Amino acid sequence: MDGTTGSAIAATAVCRACEELLGRVEGEWPGGDAHRALERLRERVDGLLARASVAASRACAQGPALEVRCLGPTRLTAGGAVIAPPRRSRLVFQYLIAHRRRPVPRDVLLEAFWPGSSPRAARNSLNVAITLLRRAFRPVYGDCPIVVFRDEAYGLDPGLDVWVDHEEFAALAREGDLLRRSGDLAEAVSAYRRADALYGGPLFEEEPYEDWIVTARREVEGDHLDVLGHLGDCLATLGDHEASAEAYRRILVAEPHRDDVRRLIAERYQALGRPGLATRLTHLRTSRKPHVIAA
């Protein structure tokens, strides 16, 4: 073991001890010397983590791939193990996953999760959440810190291999769009169907009230409806009117007011030689709960 590796391991051990201490600190401190001591301790912890980052990233790279399911209930798995951090820690992790293309400034996290707290209390709470998050991952990843703090911002360790269902869904949707525009409709259908199969439900489904999630969820739901619409269009052009009507019907379940989609379904029934169903569907009044049309 060389001196650098030994120092990194020692620093990691010290950081763990410091994290355990910070994990017991919540809410307001009395101020004065106690608060200054805590701030100095945090600065030392951040410095030690930065010095140990090379060895820690190596540990992350050697660990199993992390699979993150965001569409529907959140599920974190790695190496066959389910990882279940406490709720507040999971929320911080969800935010980092949703914004993982660049580090998230600490102040952004403080404002997102503790907007009504004093700066000191919010920072204490964030440190506790990060500590408990790392602890939840430790049985699988050992010395990999999972979350790193550099230049006043948090992000996932760059050595960590992460697969995210929403990112795969978005990539497949883009692939389908490119294929559709190039005229390769059969391959576009394949890409759209694979994207649709990944859509297990609303983004971070178990969190219906977090403002930032609600905003992101609406965007993802819109993207899924676009996938269904493009899928229906491609299938109609290819002559698979039954499957096209099914794709359109699923849009109508989510958005019963869509008369344009209702007309598209009616056109598919006309093409299938079912004018009666087409007429019924065209004349149905929109309602909060859409009518079910038997095929």
N, C-alpha and C positions, 0 to 999 in steps of 0.2 A: 504494500500500500504506500503510495507516494505522499509527500507532505501535504500537497494540495487536496488530495482526496480525503486524507485524515482530518484536515482542518474543516473541510466541508461537512463531513459526518459529525464532527464535534459541534460545529455551528448548528447543524440541523437538530441535534440533541438539545442544545441550549434553547433553540427556538421552540421546540416542543414544550419544554418546561415553562418558558415564558408564555406560550399560548395557553397552557393550562391555567396559569395565573390570570391572564387576561379574560379567560372564559368565565371566571367567577366574578368579574367586574361588570355590573350593569347599572344603568341609571346615573344620577348625579353623584359626583364625588364631593367631599366637603370643601375642596379647593385648597389653596395654600400649598404647603410642602407636599402633601399627599398627591395633589393633582400634578404638580411639576415632576414628581418622581414617576408617576404613571406615564407622562409624556416622554420622559427620557427613556423609560423602558420600551415604549413603543418604537421610538427612533432606533434603539439598539436592535430590537427584533427585526425591523424593516431592513436595517443594514446587514444583519447576519443572513437574512433570507436572500438578499441580493448576492452576497459573497458565495452562498451555497448553491446559487441558481444553476450552474453548469452541471454539478453532480446530481442535483434534484431533477433536472430535465432529462438526464440520462436514465434516471430511475423511472420517469414517466414513459419514456420511449420503450423501455423494457417491459412495461406493464401491458395488460390486455387492452384491446380497443374498447372505448366507452361508447355504448349505444344509448342515444337520447331520443325517447319518443315524446314528442310535444303535441302531436295531433290526436286529440282525445286526452285521456288521463295521462299525466306525466309519469314516465317510467324510465329509470336509470338502471342499466345493467352493464356488467363487465365481467368477463371470464365466468359466466354462468351465475354470478351473484347479483342480487338486487340490492341497490344502494338507496337508502331512504333517509335523507337528512331531515332534521326538524323543519317545520313549515317555513319559518322565517329564513333559515339558511337555504332551503330549496328555492324560495322566491328570489333570493339574491343570485343563486346559480342560474335560474331560469332567465333572469335579466342578462347575465353575462353570456349565456348561450344565444339569446335572441340578438345580442349586439356583439358577437364574438369576432367580427372582422377587424375590430380595432379596440384598444384598451378603453375601459370605461372610467372616467375621472371619479375619484372618490366623492366629490361634491355632488355629482349626478346621482349616485346611489343614495347618499344621505337625503337628498331632496325627494327621491322617488319613494323611499320607504319610511322615513322619519321626518316628514315635513313640519310637524308641529313641535318637535323636540328642540331643545337648545343644541347648539353645535357640539358641546361636550358630551351630552347624553346620546346624541345621534351617533357620534363617532364611537362611543363605548359600545352601543348596540350593534353597529356594523362589525366591530372587531369580534364581538361574541359570535355573531352569525357566521363570519368567516372561519373562526376557530372550530365551531361545531360542524361546519361543512367539511373542513379538512379531516376532522376526526371521523366523520361518517365514511369517508373514502379510504381511510388508512388501512382497514383490514384487507382491502384488495390491492391498494397501490403502495403501501409501505411508505417510503420516504418521499414519494412524489407529492408535492404540495398541492396539486390540482389547480389552485388559484395563486397567482403571483401578483405582487404589488411593486410596481416600478413607476417612477416619475409621477407620483401622486395619482396613479390609476391602477385599476384591477383588470385582470384578464386571465383566461385559462393558460396553464403552462404550455408553452409552444411545443414541448416534447410529447404532449398527450395526443393520442390518436382518437379522434372523436368522429362519430357518424351521427347525423341529426336527420330525423325523418322529414322535417319541414324543408331542410335544405335540399334533400333528394327530391322531394315533391316539386319544389320550385325549379330545379334543374330539368326534370322531366317535362314540366309544363313549357319551359323555354324551348326544349328540344322539339316538342310537339308543334309549337308555333313555327319554328324554322322549317320543319318538314312540311307543314301545311302550306306555308307560303311558297315553298319550292315545288309544290304539286305532288309530293310523295304522300298521298293521303293514307295509304295502308300503313306505312310506318308511323305516320302521325297518330293514327288511331292506336297503335301499339304503345306509343309514348304516353298519350293521354290516359289510356287505361291503366298503365302502370302508376301514373301520378294519382289517379283516382283511387287505386287500391291502397296507396299510402295514406290517404286522408281518412284517419280513424275517428275524426270528430273535431269539434272546435279546439283552437289552440289553447293549451293548458286548461283543459276543460274543468278541472276541479277548482279553479280560481275564477268565479264569475264576476267579482267586483273590483279587482285591482285595475285602476284606470289605464295604466300603460298596456296591460294585457288586453283589456276590452278593445282599445284602439287597434292594436296589432291583430286581434282576432277578427275584427270586421274586415280588415284588408285580406287576410288569408281566406276567409269565407268567400269574399268576392273573387279571389283567384281560383278557388275550387269551382265556383259557378261558371267562371269563364272556361275552365277545362271541360266541364260538362257541355257547355254550349258549343265549343269548337268540336268536341267529340261527336255531338249530335249532327253538326253540319257536315263533318267528314263522312260519317256513316250514311247520311242522306244522299250525298253525292255518289257514294259507292253503291247505292241501291239497297242498303240494309235498313229498310224503313222501320222494322220492328225495334231493332236496337237503338236506332236514332230517336224514336218516340220515347223509349225508356229513359234515355239520357235527358231529353227535354222534360219529361215528367218529374224527374228528380229535382230539376230547377224549380218547377212549379210548386213542389212540396215546400221548398225553402222560401219561395217568394210568390205566394198565391195571387198577387196583384198583376203578375206579368201576362197581360193579354197578348203580347207579341209571341211569348212562348206557347201560349194556348193555341194560337193560330198555327204555329209550326207543327204542333202535335196533330192538329186537325189535318194539315197537309199530308202528314205521314200516313194517317188513317185513310185518307183519300187514295194515296198511292198504293195502299194495301188492299184496296177494294172494299173498304168498310165505310161508305158514305154516311151511314146512320150514326156511327160513333163520331165521325167528324162534325156532323151537324149538331149533335148534342153538345159536344165540347165547345164549339164556337159560340153557342148561345147560353152557356152557363154563366151566371153572374159570378164575379170574383167574390171570395169570402175569405175570412181569416183562416179557415180550414178548407183546403181544396177538396173538391169532389174526387172520388176515386173512380176512374174509368176502366172498366174491365176491357182487357185486350181481346 
